[in-house]
Amino acid sequence: MSTSKTALFGLGVAAVTAFASVYAPTNARADLLTNGSFETGDLTGWTDGGNTSNAFVTTGPFGSFIGAEDGTYYVIAGPQGSDETLSQTFSDTAGNALDISFWLAAVGDSPSDLSISFNGTTLLSLTDPTTNGIWTNYSFAVTATGSDTFTVGFRDDPGVLALDNFSIAGTPLPATWTMLLPCVVGFGLLAHRRRQKNASLATA
């Protein structure tokens, strides 16, 4: 292989390596929330606001709920009369796609409610939510702005809701694309060499 072709091939490999490093799923999936699953045993990382009368971290069975969705701890939430909120503000990369996920267990108490918002925009609003006491997952797709605020609001006058495993993570590049990138560059280099060869034959 000539020096120029070797250099071109090296640049292609370097580009693939850099791309894979930036978009590798292991890096892209880093959770942006602090203590989203409450495994510190308290509300560390969260700002408690609104009617801060009845939201606490617990473990094991509580009323209708059998325990945490995963791990050891989860939140029991039951403020009366008005909503309590838990929120976090975090830095991210503007324009990145983000996945929001959390788990809820509820039994349809009335009145009760649950809301999820991102930068003040409501993503979910439930009145007297029920999952028959079973952990149920909710997820949403949003776009990062560089500095974002996630807020969950809740109320349950006659009882409590259970919340666990809040997560906000970047959407990773599909593994198939990462695997295909070297092939794409390789085909491009072959096509370039063929064009050079054809051009040489045409001028011979």
C-alpha positions as CSV (number, residue, x, y, z in Angstrom):
1,M,0.0,0.0,0.0
2,S,1.3,3.4,-0.9
3,T,2.2,6.1,1.7
4,S,-0.9,8.2,0.7
5,K,-3.2,5.2,0.9
6,T,-1.8,4.1,4.2
7,A,-2.3,7.6,5.6
8,L,-5.9,7.7,4.3
9,F,-6.6,4.3,5.9
10,G,-5.1,5.5,9.2
11,L,-7.4,8.5,9.2
12,G,-10.4,6.4,8.6
13,V,-9.6,4.1,11.5
14,A,-8.9,7.1,13.7
15,A,-12.2,8.6,12.9
16,V,-14.1,5.3,13.7
17,T,-12.2,5.0,17.0
18,A,-13.0,8.6,18.0
19,F,-16.7,8.2,17.0
20,A,-16.9,4.9,19.0
21,S,-15.3,6.5,22.0
22,V,-17.7,9.5,22.1
23,Y,-20.8,7.4,21.5
24,A,-20.0,4.2,23.3
25,P,-23.2,3.1,25.2
26,T,-21.3,2.6,28.5
27,N,-20.5,6.4,28.5
28,A,-23.8,7.6,27.1
29,R,-25.9,5.7,29.7
30,A,-24.4,7.6,32.8
31,D,-27.4,8.5,35.0
32,L,-27.8,12.3,35.5
33,L,-29.8,12.0,38.7
34,T,-28.2,11.7,42.1
35,N,-29.6,9.0,44.4
36,G,-32.5,8.2,41.9
37,S,-33.1,4.9,43.6
38,F,-32.8,6.3,47.2
39,E,-30.2,3.7,48.1
40,T,-28.6,6.2,50.5
41,G,-31.6,5.5,52.7
42,D,-32.8,9.2,52.6
43,L,-33.6,12.0,50.1
44,T,-29.9,13.0,49.5
45,G,-29.6,14.8,46.2
46,W,-33.3,15.8,46.0
47,T,-34.9,19.2,46.9
48,D,-38.0,18.7,48.9
49,G,-40.6,21.4,48.2
50,G,-44.3,22.2,48.4
51,N,-46.3,20.5,51.2
52,T,-43.3,18.8,52.8
53,S,-45.5,16.9,55.3
54,N,-45.3,13.3,54.4
55,A,-42.6,11.8,52.0
56,F,-39.9,9.6,53.4
57,V,-37.6,6.8,52.4
58,T,-38.3,3.3,53.8
59,T,-37.5,-0.3,53.3
60,G,-39.5,-3.5,53.4
61,P,-43.3,-3.9,53.3
62,F,-45.4,-0.8,53.9
63,G,-49.2,-1.0,53.8
64,S,-50.2,-2.4,50.4
65,F,-46.7,-2.3,49.1
66,I,-44.3,-5.3,49.4
67,G,-41.0,-3.3,49.3
68,A,-38.6,-1.6,46.9
69,E,-38.9,-2.2,43.2
70,D,-35.2,-2.9,43.1
71,G,-32.5,-2.6,45.8
72,T,-33.4,-1.9,49.4
73,Y,-35.1,1.5,49.7
74,Y,-38.0,3.4,48.1
75,V,-40.1,6.5,48.8
76,I,-43.5,6.5,50.6
77,A,-45.4,9.6,49.6
78,G,-48.7,10.8,51.2
79,P,-49.0,14.6,51.8
80,Q,-52.5,15.7,52.4
81,G,-54.4,18.7,51.0
82,S,-51.7,19.8,48.4
83,D,-48.8,18.5,46.5
84,E,-45.3,17.8,47.8
85,T,-42.4,17.9,45.2
86,L,-39.1,16.3,44.8
87,S,-36.8,17.9,42.2
88,Q,-33.2,17.9,40.9
89,T,-31.4,20.3,38.6
90,F,-28.4,18.9,36.7
91,S,-26.0,19.8,33.9
92,D,-26.0,17.9,30.6
93,T,-25.1,18.4,26.9
94,A,-27.6,20.6,25.0
95,G,-29.4,18.8,22.2
96,N,-28.8,15.3,23.6
97,A,-31.7,12.9,23.7
98,L,-32.6,11.8,27.2
99,D,-34.6,8.9,28.6
100,I,-36.6,9.5,31.8
101,S,-37.8,6.4,33.7
102,F,-39.3,5.7,37.1
103,W,-41.5,3.2,38.9
104,L,-44.8,3.8,40.7
105,A,-47.0,1.6,42.9
106,A,-50.5,3.0,43.8
107,V,-53.9,1.7,44.8
108,G,-56.2,4.4,43.5
109,D,-56.8,6.4,46.6
110,S,-59.1,9.4,46.2
111,P,-58.1,12.2,46.2
112,S,-54.6,11.5,45.1
113,D,-52.4,12.6,42.2
114,L,-49.0,12.3,40.6
115,S,-47.2,14.6,38.1
116,I,-43.9,14.5,36.3
117,S,-42.4,17.6,34.7
118,F,-39.2,18.5,32.9
119,N,-38.2,22.2,32.9
120,G,-41.7,23.1,33.9
121,T,-43.3,21.1,31.0
122,T,-45.7,18.4,32.3
123,L,-44.9,14.9,31.0
124,L,-47.4,13.0,33.1
125,S,-50.4,14.0,35.2
126,L,-52.4,11.3,36.9
127,T,-55.5,11.7,39.1
128,D,-56.2,8.9,41.6
129,P,-53.5,6.7,40.0
130,T,-53.7,3.0,40.4
131,T,-51.3,0.1,39.5
132,N,-53.2,-2.3,41.8
133,G,-50.3,-1.9,44.2
134,I,-47.9,-3.4,41.7
135,W,-44.7,-1.6,40.6
136,T,-45.3,-0.2,37.1
137,N,-42.7,1.6,34.9
138,Y,-43.2,4.9,33.2
139,S,-40.8,6.4,30.7
140,F,-40.5,9.5,28.5
141,A,-38.1,11.0,25.9
142,V,-36.9,14.6,26.2
143,T,-34.2,16.8,24.8
144,A,-31.4,18.2,27.0
145,T,-30.9,22.0,27.1
146,G,-27.6,22.1,29.0
147,S,-29.1,22.7,32.5
148,D,-32.4,20.9,33.2
149,T,-34.8,20.5,36.2
150,F,-36.7,17.3,36.8
151,T,-39.7,17.5,39.2
152,V,-42.1,14.9,40.6
153,G,-45.2,16.1,42.4
154,F,-47.6,14.0,44.5
155,R,-50.5,14.0,47.0
156,D,-52.5,11.2,48.7
157,D,-55.0,12.3,51.3
158,P,-56.3,8.9,52.6
159,G,-53.1,6.8,52.0
160,V,-49.8,6.8,50.3
161,L,-48.1,6.3,46.9
162,A,-44.8,4.4,46.4
163,L,-42.0,5.7,44.2
164,D,-38.7,4.2,43.2
165,N,-35.8,4.1,40.6
166,F,-35.9,7.5,39.0
167,S,-33.4,7.7,36.2
168,I,-32.4,10.2,33.4
169,A,-29.9,8.9,30.9
170,G,-28.6,9.7,27.4
171,T,-29.8,7.6,24.6
172,P,-26.8,5.5,23.4
173,L,-25.8,4.9,19.8
174,P,-27.3,1.5,18.8
175,A,-24.7,-1.3,19.0
176,T,-25.3,-2.3,15.4
177,W,-24.3,1.2,14.1
178,T,-21.1,1.0,16.2
179,M,-20.2,-2.3,14.7
180,L,-21.0,-1.2,11.1
181,L,-18.9,2.0,11.2
182,P,-15.6,0.3,10.5
183,C,-17.2,-1.5,7.5
184,V,-18.6,1.7,6.1
185,V,-15.2,3.4,6.3
186,G,-13.5,0.3,4.8
187,F,-15.9,0.3,1.8
188,G,-15.3,4.0,1.4
189,L,-11.5,3.4,1.2
190,L,-12.0,0.6,-1.3
191,A,-14.2,2.8,-3.5
192,H,-11.6,5.6,-3.3
193,R,-8.8,3.3,-4.5
194,R,-10.9,2.0,-7.3
195,R,-11.7,5.5,-8.5
196,Q,-7.9,6.3,-8.5
197,K,-7.1,3.1,-10.4
198,N,-9.8,3.8,-13.0
199,A,-8.6,7.4,-13.4
200,S,-5.0,6.1,-14.0
201,L,-6.2,3.7,-16.7
202,A,-8.2,6.4,-18.4
203,T,-5.2,8.7,-18.7
204,A,-2.8,5.9,-19.8
